[in-house]
């Protein structure tokens, strides 16, 4: 969740808290309040999904890095060295068992590693005769399966993160729209009640509540504290 979305969601929470503490019996107010509660609950769910997706991506990336190192410097290296020896008998093996580049993408590494594993299984009898360890080959196949799982976890996490983020942005807009409606109602209700009107304005200040001395907190981007106020969209 970026800083702007977070500030707007926090504003929605403050507006909800204020509205619950200052209820109004009108049907319109109750409808708006119920809508605000529902949209904030949805935003919380989406924020959790977004964070879970991001954590999944980071975890999968770390796992891919770990598996890539193990595959490259242990299993694939062993297979390539055996193939180099066996190429005296079958010269084309040297070309088929080239290690992936260290700076290649995960997709390129995955493709090259799987091609080597499949070729090693095809040439297993020959390679074993020249020193291939069968447990290493079995471990290679297993590790590639784990690498595939990590790739899918990363892709799934990214889909969840991006999807939740996109919907969250829409829900935040809807929260602001409901607050716009409540803003008009509260300005009418508290037209002669300066204290409650000031409290409402502080609660719906996107940059955060005003300080006790009346000053608004400086925004995170370092710009002047203009105190963006919720207003109905043009």
C-alpha positions in Angstrom: 0.0 0.0 0.0 1.5 3.3 -1.0 1.5 6.4 1.2 -1.3 8.2 -0.5 -3.6 5.2 -0.4 -2.7 4.6 3.3 -3.5 8.3 4.2 -6.8 8.2 2.5 -7.8 4.9 4.2 -6.8 6.3 7.6 -9.0 9.3 6.8 -11.8 7.0 6.1 -11.3 5.3 9.5 -11.4 8.7 11.2 -14.5 9.7 9.4 -16.2 6.5 10.4 -15.1 6.9 14.0 -16.5 10.4 14.1 -19.7 9.4 12.4 -20.3 6.6 14.9 -19.7 9.0 17.8 -22.0 11.7 16.3 -25.0 9.7 14.9 -27.8 11.2 13.0 -31.3 9.5 12.7 -31.9 10.5 9.1 -32.2 7.7 6.6 -29.6 9.3 4.2 -27.0 9.5 7.0 -27.6 5.9 8.0 -27.3 4.7 4.4 -24.0 6.7 3.9 -22.6 5.4 7.2 -23.4 1.8 6.4 -21.8 2.2 3.0 -18.7 3.7 4.6 -18.5 0.8 7.0 -18.8 -1.8 4.2 -16.2 -0.1 2.0 -13.7 0.2 4.8 -14.1 -3.4 5.7 -13.5 -4.3 2.0 -10.4 -2.1 2.0 -9.0 -3.8 5.0 -9.5 -7.2 3.3 -7.8 -6.0 0.2 -4.9 -4.5 2.1 -4.3 -7.8 3.8 -4.4 -9.6 0.4 -2.1 -7.1 -1.1 0.4 -7.5 1.7 0.1 -11.3 1.6 0.8 -11.3 -2.2 3.9 -9.1 -1.7 5.2 -11.4 1.0 4.6 -14.4 -1.2 6.6 -12.8 -4.0 9.5 -11.9 -1.8 9.5 -15.4 -0.3 9.4 -17.0 -3.7 12.2 -14.8 -5.0 14.4 -15.8 -2.1 13.6 -19.4 -2.7 14.4 -19.1 -6.4 17.7 -17.5 -5.6 18.6 -20.3 -3.2 17.6 -23.1 -5.6 19.4 -21.4 -8.5 22.6 -21.3 -6.6 22.3 -24.9 -5.5 21.4 -26.1 -9.0 24.1 -24.1 -10.8 27.0 -24.7 -8.5 26.3 -28.3 -7.4 24.1 -30.4 -9.6 24.3 -28.8 -13.0 28.1 -28.3 -12.6 28.5 -32.0 -11.8 26.4 -33.0 -14.8 28.3 -30.6 -17.1 31.7 -31.9 -15.9 30.7 -35.5 -16.5 29.4 -34.6 -20.0 32.7 -32.9 -20.8 34.5 -36.2 -20.0 31.8 -38.2 -21.9 32.2 -35.9 -25.0 35.4 -37.8 -25.9 33.0 -40.6 -26.7 30.2 -38.4 -28.0 31.5 -35.0 -29.0 28.1 -33.4 -29.3 27.5 -33.7 -25.5 29.8 -30.7 -24.8 27.4 -28.5 -26.8 24.3 -29.9 -25.1 25.5 -29.5 -21.5 26.6 -25.9 -21.3 25.9 -24.2 -18.0 23.4 -21.3 -18.0 25.0 -17.8 -17.7 25.1 -16.5 -14.1 23.4 -13.2 -15.2 20.6 -14.9 -17.2 17.0 -14.4 -16.2 15.2 -16.9 -14.0 13.1 -18.0 -17.1 16.3 -18.5 -19.2 18.0 -20.4 -16.4 14.9 -22.6 -15.9 14.8 -23.4 -19.6 18.5 -24.2 -19.8 18.5 -26.3 -16.6 15.5 -28.3 -17.6 17.0 -29.0 -21.0 20.2 -30.3 -19.3 18.2 -32.5 -16.9 16.2 -34.0 -19.7 19.3 -34.6 -21.9 21.0 -36.2 -18.8 18.1 -38.6 -18.4 18.3 -39.5 -22.0 22.0 -40.0 -21.9 21.9 -41.5 -18.4 23.6 -44.8 -19.2 26.5 -43.1 -20.9 27.0 -40.4 -18.3 26.9 -42.9 -15.4 29.6 -44.8 -17.2 31.7 -41.7 -17.1 31.0 -40.8 -13.4 27.5 -39.3 -13.2 26.0 -39.7 -9.7 22.5 -41.0 -10.0 21.4 -39.4 -6.7 22.7 -36.0 -8.1 20.5 -36.5 -11.2 17.5 -37.4 -9.0 18.2 -34.4 -6.9 18.4 -32.2 -10.0 15.0 -33.3 -11.2 13.5 -32.8 -7.7 15.1 -29.3 -7.3 13.8 -28.3 -10.7 10.3 -29.2 -9.6 10.8 -27.1 -6.5 12.1 -24.2 -8.7 8.9 -24.5 -10.8 6.8 -24.3 -7.6 8.7 -21.2 -6.5 8.1 -19.6 -10.0 4.4 -20.3 -9.7 4.3 -19.0 -6.2 5.9 -15.8 -7.3 3.5 -15.4 -10.2 0.5 -16.2 -8.0 1.7 -13.7 -5.4 2.2 -11.0 -8.0 -1.3 -11.6 -9.4 -2.8 -11.3 -5.9 -0.7 -8.2 -5.0 -1.5 -6.4 -8.3 -5.2 -7.4 -8.3 -5.8 -6.4 -4.7 -3.9 -3.1 -5.3 -6.1 -2.2 -8.3 -9.3 -3.0 -6.5 -8.1 -1.2 -3.4 -7.5 2.0 -5.4 -11.2 1.8 -6.6 -12.5 1.2 -3.1 -10.5 4.1 -1.7 -12.2 6.3 -4.3 -15.6 5.0 -3.2 -14.7 5.8 0.5 -13.8 9.3 -0.5 -17.1 9.7 -2.3 -19.1 8.5 0.8 -17.1 11.0 2.9 -18.0 13.7 0.4 -21.6 12.9 1.1 -21.2 12.9 4.8 -19.2 16.2 4.5 -22.2 18.0 3.1 -24.5 16.5 5.8 -22.2 17.4 8.6 -21.6 20.9 7.4 -25.4 21.4 7.5 -25.7 19.7 10.9 -22.8 21.6 12.5 -23.3 24.9 10.8 -23.5 26.6 14.2 -21.4 24.1 16.1 -17.8 25.3 15.6 -16.3 22.7 17.8 -17.8 19.6 16.1 -17.3 21.1 12.7 -13.6 21.6 13.4 -13.4 18.1 14.7 -15.0 16.8 11.5 -12.7 18.8 9.3 -9.7 17.5 11.3 -10.9 13.9 10.9 -11.4 14.2 7.1 -8.1 16.0 6.5 -6.2 13.5 4.2 -2.9 14.5 5.7 -4.0 13.7 9.2 -5.6 15.4 12.1 -4.4 18.9 12.9 -1.9 19.4 15.7 -3.1 20.8 19.0 -1.6 24.2 18.1 -3.8 24.2 15.0 -1.0 23.4 12.5 -1.4 20.5 10.1 1.4 17.9 9.9 3.8 18.2 7.0 3.1 15.7 4.2 5.6 12.8 3.6 6.8 14.2 0.3 8.2 17.3 1.9 5.8 19.7 0.1 4.0 22.5 1.9 1.3 21.4 4.4 -1.7 22.6 2.4 -3.9 20.3 4.3 -5.8 18.6 1.5 -9.5 18.6 2.6 -12.1 16.2 1.4 -14.5 18.0 -1.0 -17.1 16.7 -3.4 -15.6 15.8 -6.8 -16.2 18.3 -9.5 
